[in-house]
Amino acid sequence: MTANLTYKKVATTKVSVVMPIYNVEAFVEDAIISVLTQSFKHFELLLINDCSPDNSLAICKKFSDPRIKIIEHKQNQGLAAARNTGIRHAIGQYVAFIDSDDMWHREKLMHHVTHLDQAPEVGISFCRSLFMNFQGQKIHLYQMPRLTNIKASDLLCRNPVGNGSAPVIRRETLSDIRFKALNKSHPHSCYFDENFRQSEDIECWLRIVTTTHWKIEGIPAPLTFYRLNAQGLSADLKKQYASWENMINKAKGYAPELLAQHEARARAYQLRYIARQAIRNKDGKEAVKYLHLALKTAPEIIQAETGRTLATMAAAYLLKLLPLSLYKVFEELAQLLLGRIQAAKINRDGVSPALLK
């Protein structure tokens, strides 16, 4: 256990880092270390223990760094509530989120602080992400979203932020979407909707973009390391899709024109995303089912994103029809080729090679 990382307490807390903790004893130490070893030092790390039943809390308590604060829920409330608790306790100018099974590049906070300091119109700064496997090994595949000129329709259909460990947000931006949770035993300020156990992040980003003046913009460097964890929240495909539908129903209340114009296409993209999740879970039957639903819902996604849609189709059918051992051979070759193409694109965007390690 590496628990002796120490740092002299700084006078200014520029960033509050919020990390929810629940059933992550296998990963949480690495997540914490990736924050504590950031090159940017002016932060606090808020660990929100959401009544984790495993050894996660004990691992957290072994760290002695004065920038760490542990906040405990008396009962399990879910990811949205844990993030809200962190925001309410945050004292930083910016609030960063990291899920406790992910990790950060040591330069992440430095780049986001610079980005937000230099772009006062940007309320959410995010970055590209590098995938890790379950064991934490980098597999050199990247989330490659749109980074600039992001409209509400882009966010609804494709969620460029990508995952919960990518964004760093201004406190003012969060304050602009604050609301009171009146259906709780103790009413309190909320930013993420605690009625959602999934899709709470995209709902929050969409509410920011459609109801405030803040812009969302990305950094080309892959500064977040995103773990492909089959045991995580995203593994249950039916619940994930149902939660997304609930998010759509809520969004109709504050962005009716957006939904009237883009709902069908957004649903098709979400169904295609679920198909890709099924592929990662090695479930070819479910992958083909959700892909067919996507194409039935909005066939135009083939023309809009031909390469990605056809790649999903090929992977789904190969997974369904081939022996798993043979499918994995094709998958490995495809990932190797795609990773090289993505890395070349990142290099063309001017990202330092040091940030790709």
C-alpha positions in Angstrom: 0.0 0.0 0.0 1.4 3.4 -1.0 -0.2 5.6 1.6 2.7 7.9 2.6 2.3 10.5 -0.1 2.4 13.8 1.7 2.3 17.4 0.5 2.6 20.7 2.4 -0.8 22.4 2.7 -1.1 25.2 0.2 -2.6 28.6 0.8 -5.0 28.5 -2.3 -7.3 25.7 -3.3 -7.9 26.3 -7.0 -9.6 22.9 -7.8 -11.9 20.7 -5.8 -11.6 17.1 -6.9 -14.7 15.0 -6.2 -14.3 11.2 -6.1 -17.3 9.0 -5.1 -16.4 5.8 -3.3 -18.4 2.6 -3.5 -17.2 -1.0 -3.9 -13.9 -0.1 -5.5 -11.3 -1.7 -3.2 -9.4 -3.1 -6.2 -9.0 0.3 -7.9 -9.4 3.2 -5.5 -5.7 3.3 -4.4 -4.5 3.9 -8.0 -7.2 6.5 -8.5 -6.2 8.4 -5.4 -2.5 8.3 -6.3 -3.2 9.5 -9.8 -4.8 12.7 -8.2 -2.2 13.2 -5.5 0.7 13.0 -8.0 -0.7 15.7 -10.3 1.8 18.3 -11.4 -0.7 21.0 -10.5 -0.7 21.0 -6.7 -3.4 23.5 -5.6 -6.3 21.2 -5.1 -8.3 19.4 -2.5 -9.5 15.8 -2.9 -13.0 15.1 -1.5 -13.6 11.3 -1.1 -17.3 10.7 -0.7 -17.9 7.3 0.9 -21.4 6.2 -0.3 -21.7 3.5 2.4 -19.3 1.2 0.6 -19.6 -2.3 2.1 -16.1 -3.4 1.1 -12.6 -2.3 2.2 -12.6 0.9 0.1 -13.0 3.3 3.1 -10.1 1.6 5.0 -7.9 2.1 1.9 -8.8 5.7 1.7 -8.0 6.3 5.4 -4.4 5.0 4.9 -3.5 8.2 3.0 -2.2 11.0 5.1 -2.1 13.8 2.6 -3.7 17.0 4.1 -5.5 17.8 0.9 -7.7 14.7 1.3 -11.1 15.1 3.0 -13.3 12.0 3.6 -17.0 12.7 3.7 -19.4 9.8 4.7 -23.0 9.2 3.7 -25.1 7.5 6.4 -26.8 5.4 3.7 -26.1 4.5 0.1 -27.5 7.3 -2.2 -26.0 6.7 -5.6 -23.4 8.4 -7.8 -25.4 11.6 -8.4 -25.9 12.2 -4.7 -22.3 11.5 -3.9 -21.2 14.1 -6.5 -23.7 16.6 -5.1 -22.3 16.1 -1.7 -18.8 16.8 -3.0 -19.9 19.9 -4.8 -21.6 21.3 -1.6 -18.4 20.8 0.3 -16.1 22.1 -2.5 -14.1 25.3 -1.9 -12.3 25.4 -5.2 -12.9 27.8 -8.1 -13.1 24.7 -10.4 -14.7 21.3 -9.6 -13.2 18.2 -11.2 -14.8 14.7 -11.1 -13.1 11.3 -11.2 -14.7 7.9 -10.8 -12.8 5.7 -8.3 -12.1 3.0 -10.9 -10.4 5.5 -13.4 -7.1 7.3 -13.3 -5.7 10.6 -14.6 -2.5 11.6 -16.4 -0.4 13.6 -14.1 -0.7 16.7 -16.3 -4.6 16.7 -16.4 -5.4 19.4 -13.9 -2.7 21.7 -15.2 -4.1 21.6 -18.7 -7.7 22.1 -17.6 -6.9 25.0 -15.2 -5.0 26.6 -18.1 -7.9 26.0 -20.4 -10.5 27.5 -18.1 -8.3 30.4 -17.0 -7.9 31.4 -20.7 -11.4 30.8 -21.9 -13.9 32.5 -19.6 -16.9 31.6 -21.7 -16.2 27.8 -21.2 -18.1 26.3 -18.3 -17.2 22.7 -18.9 -13.7 21.7 -19.9 -13.2 18.0 -20.8 -10.5 15.9 -22.6 -10.1 12.9 -24.7 -9.7 9.6 -22.8 -7.5 6.6 -23.1 -9.1 3.2 -22.4 -7.7 0.8 -19.8 -8.7 -2.9 -19.5 -10.0 -4.2 -16.2 -6.5 -4.8 -14.9 -5.5 -1.2 -15.5 -3.4 -1.9 -18.6 -3.6 0.8 -21.3 -4.9 -0.6 -24.5 -4.1 2.4 -26.7 -7.7 3.1 -27.9 -9.2 6.5 -27.3 -12.5 8.2 -27.0 -12.3 10.8 -29.8 -15.2 13.2 -29.5 -15.9 16.5 -31.0 -13.9 19.1 -29.1 -15.1 22.5 -30.3 -18.2 24.3 -31.6 -20.4 21.9 -29.6 -24.1 22.5 -29.9 -26.9 21.1 -27.7 -27.8 18.7 -30.5 -24.2 17.4 -30.5 -24.3 16.8 -26.7 -27.7 15.1 -26.9 -26.7 12.7 -29.6 -23.1 12.0 -28.9 -22.1 13.2 -25.4 -18.6 14.4 -26.2 -17.6 14.5 -22.5 -17.5 10.7 -22.8 -17.2 9.6 -19.1 -17.5 10.9 -15.6 -13.7 11.3 -15.0 -13.2 13.7 -17.9 -14.8 17.1 -17.0 -13.6 20.0 -14.9 -16.3 22.6 -14.3 -16.5 26.2 -13.1 -18.3 26.7 -9.7 -20.3 29.5 -11.3 -21.5 27.0 -14.0 -22.8 24.6 -11.4 -24.3 27.4 -9.4 -26.4 28.4 -12.4 -28.1 25.0 -12.5 -28.5 24.5 -8.8 -31.9 23.4 -7.6 -33.5 22.2 -4.3 -34.3 18.5 -3.8 -37.6 18.9 -2.0 -38.6 15.2 -2.2 -35.9 14.2 0.3 -36.1 13.9 4.1 -33.6 16.8 4.3 -34.0 19.2 1.4 -30.6 20.2 0.0 -29.0 21.8 -3.0 -28.5 19.6 -6.1 -26.7 19.9 -9.4 -26.9 16.3 -10.6 -30.5 14.8 -10.5 -30.5 12.3 -7.6 -33.5 10.5 -9.1 -31.1 9.1 -11.8 -28.8 6.2 -11.0 -27.4 6.3 -14.5 -27.4 9.0 -17.2 -27.1 11.7 -14.5 -24.0 13.1 -16.1 -25.4 13.7 -19.6 -28.6 15.1 -18.1 -26.5 17.6 -16.2 -24.4 18.6 -19.2 -27.5 19.0 -21.3 -29.2 21.1 -18.7 -26.1 23.4 -18.6 -25.9 23.8 -22.4 -29.6 24.4 -22.9 -30.5 26.6 -19.9 -27.3 28.7 -19.4 -24.9 30.7 -21.5 -21.9 28.5 -20.7 -20.0 26.7 -23.5 -18.5 23.2 -23.4 -15.1 22.6 -25.0 -12.5 19.8 -25.1 -8.8 19.4 -24.8 -7.2 17.2 -27.5 -4.8 15.4 -25.1 -6.0 12.0 -23.7 -5.7 13.0 -20.0 -8.2 10.6 -18.5 -7.6 6.9 -18.3 -11.0 5.2 -18.5 -11.4 1.6 -17.2 -13.5 -0.8 -19.2 -15.1 -2.4 -16.1 -17.7 -5.0 -16.9 -18.8 -4.8 -13.2 -19.6 -1.1 -13.4 -22.8 0.7 -13.7 -22.6 0.7 -17.5 -22.7 -3.1 -17.6 -26.4 -3.5 -17.2 -27.6 -2.6 -20.7 -31.4 -2.6 -20.0 -31.1 -0.4 -17.0 -28.7 1.9 -18.8 -31.1 2.4 -21.7 -34.1 2.8 -19.4 -32.2 5.5 -17.5 -31.4 7.3 -20.8 -35.1 7.3 -21.7 -35.9 8.9 -18.4 -33.3 11.5 -19.1 -35.0 12.3 -22.5 -38.4 12.6 -20.8 -37.0 15.1 -18.3 -35.2 17.1 -21.0 -38.5 17.6 -22.9 -39.5 19.8 -20.0 -36.6 22.3 -20.4 -35.6 21.8 -24.1 -38.8 20.8 -26.0 -37.7 22.2 -29.3 -34.3 20.4 -29.2 -36.0 17.1 -28.5 -38.7 17.6 -31.1 -36.0 18.0 -33.7 -33.4 15.5 -32.6 -34.9 12.9 -30.3 -35.1 10.0 -32.9 -31.5 10.5 -34.0 -30.3 10.8 -30.5 -32.1 7.5 -29.6 -30.5 5.8 -32.5 -27.1 6.9 -31.4 -27.8 5.7 -27.9 -29.0 2.3 -29.1 -25.8 2.0 -31.2 -23.8 2.9 -28.1 -25.6 0.2 -26.1 -24.8 -2.2 -28.9 -21.1 -1.3 -28.5 -21.4 -1.8 -24.8 -22.8 -5.3 -25.5 -19.8 -6.0 -27.8 -17.4 -5.0 -24.9 -19.4 -7.4 -22.7 -18.9 -10.1 -25.4 -22.7 -10.5 -25.9 -23.2 -10.8 -29.7 -26.9 -11.5 -29.5 -27.6 -8.3 -27.5 -25.2 -6.3 -29.7 -27.1 -7.3 -32.9 -30.5 -6.6 -31.2 -29.6 -3.1 -30.1 -27.9 -2.3 -33.5 -31.1 -3.4 -35.4 -33.1 -1.1 -33.1 -30.8 1.8 -33.8 -31.0 1.4 -37.6 -34.8 1.0 -37.4 -35.1 4.1 -35.3 -33.0 6.4 -37.5 -31.4 4.7 -40.6 -29.7 8.0 -41.5 -27.0 7.3 -38.9 -25.4 5.1 -41.5 -24.8 8.1 -43.7 -24.0 10.5 -40.9 -21.4 8.2 -39.4 -20.7 5.5 -41.9 -17.4 4.2 -40.6 -18.5 3.9 -37.0 -21.8 2.4 -37.7 -20.4 -0.2 -40.2 -17.7 -1.0 -37.7 -20.3 -1.6 -35.0 -22.3 -3.8 -37.4 -19.3 -5.9 -38.4 -18.2 -6.4 -34.7 -21.7 -7.3 -33.6 -22.3 -9.9 -36.3 -18.8 -11.4 -36.0 -19.2 -11.7 -32.3 -22.6 -13.4 -32.7 -21.5 -15.8 -35.5 -17.9 -16.7 -34.7 -16.4 -18.7 -31.9 -15.2 -16.3 -29.2 -11.6 -17.3 -29.6 -11.6 -16.5 -33.3 -13.6 -13.2 -32.8 -10.9 -12.0 -30.3 -8.3 -12.4 -33.0 -10.2 -10.1 -35.3 -10.9 -7.7 -32.5 -7.3 -7.4 -31.5 -6.3 -6.7 -35.1 -9.0 -4.1 -35.5 -8.1 -2.4 -32.2 -4.4 -2.2 -33.2 -5.3 -0.5 -36.5 -7.8 1.8 -35.0 -5.5 2.8 -32.2 -2.8 3.7 -34.7 -5.2 5.9 -36.7 -6.4 7.6 -33.5 -2.9 8.2 -32.2 -1.9 9.8 -35.6 -4.9 12.1 -35.3 -4.0 13.1 -31.8 -0.4 13.9 -33.0 -1.8 16.0 -35.9 -3.7 18.0 -33.3 -0.4 19.0 -31.8 -0.5 16.9 -28.6 2.9 16.4 -27.1 4.2 12.8 -27.3 4.8 13.0 -23.6 1.1 13.2 -23.0 0.5 9.9 -24.9 2.5 7.9 -22.4 
